[in-house]
Amino acid sequence: MAKSFKRLRAKMSAEARAKAEQKTQELLKEILLTEAARAVSETNQNSEGRPPPESPE
């Protein structure tokens, strides 16, 4: 039978929980940066060959 993460975390030391939380935050930042870079890349690829949009006056 699988144990719940809540019970497994409760058995971890405070130091181990803090380290896991720090790693989680680092990975989430990396994911967000990767997604942002991909979105910019896709935007640039989609706009290649098109004239820039006219600015409203």
C-alpha positions as CSV (number, residue, x, y, z in Angstrom):
1,M,0.0,0.0,0.0
2,A,1.4,3.4,-0.9
3,K,2.1,5.9,1.8
4,S,0.9,9.5,1.5
5,F,3.3,12.2,0.9
6,K,2.0,14.0,4.0
7,R,3.1,11.1,6.2
8,L,6.5,10.8,4.4
9,R,7.2,14.5,4.8
10,A,6.3,14.3,8.5
11,K,9.1,11.8,9.0
12,M,11.7,14.0,7.2
13,S,13.9,16.3,9.2
14,A,13.2,20.0,9.1
15,E,16.5,20.4,7.2
16,A,15.5,17.8,4.6
17,R,12.0,19.5,4.2
18,A,13.7,22.9,3.7
19,K,16.1,21.5,1.2
20,A,13.3,19.8,-0.7
21,E,11.2,23.1,-0.7
22,Q,14.2,25.0,-2.0
23,K,14.8,22.5,-4.8
24,T,11.1,22.7,-5.7
25,Q,11.2,26.5,-6.0
26,E,14.3,26.3,-8.2
27,L,12.7,23.8,-10.5
28,L,9.5,25.9,-10.7
29,K,11.5,29.0,-11.7
30,E,13.3,26.9,-14.3
31,I,10.1,25.7,-15.7
32,L,8.6,29.2,-15.9
33,L,11.8,30.6,-17.6
34,T,11.8,27.7,-20.1
35,E,8.1,28.3,-20.9
36,A,8.7,32.0,-21.3
37,A,11.7,31.5,-23.6
38,R,9.6,29.0,-25.7
39,A,6.8,31.5,-26.0
40,V,9.2,34.3,-27.1
41,S,10.7,31.9,-29.6
42,E,7.3,30.9,-31.0
43,T,6.3,34.6,-31.2
44,N,9.5,35.4,-33.1
45,Q,9.0,32.5,-35.5
46,N,5.4,33.4,-36.1
47,S,6.2,37.0,-36.9
48,E,9.1,36.3,-39.3
49,G,8.3,37.7,-42.8
50,R,5.5,39.8,-41.6
51,P,5.6,43.6,-41.5
52,P,5.5,45.1,-38.0
53,P,2.0,46.1,-36.9
54,E,1.1,49.7,-37.4
55,S,1.1,51.8,-34.3
56,P,-2.1,53.6,-33.5
57,E,-1.8,57.4,-33.8
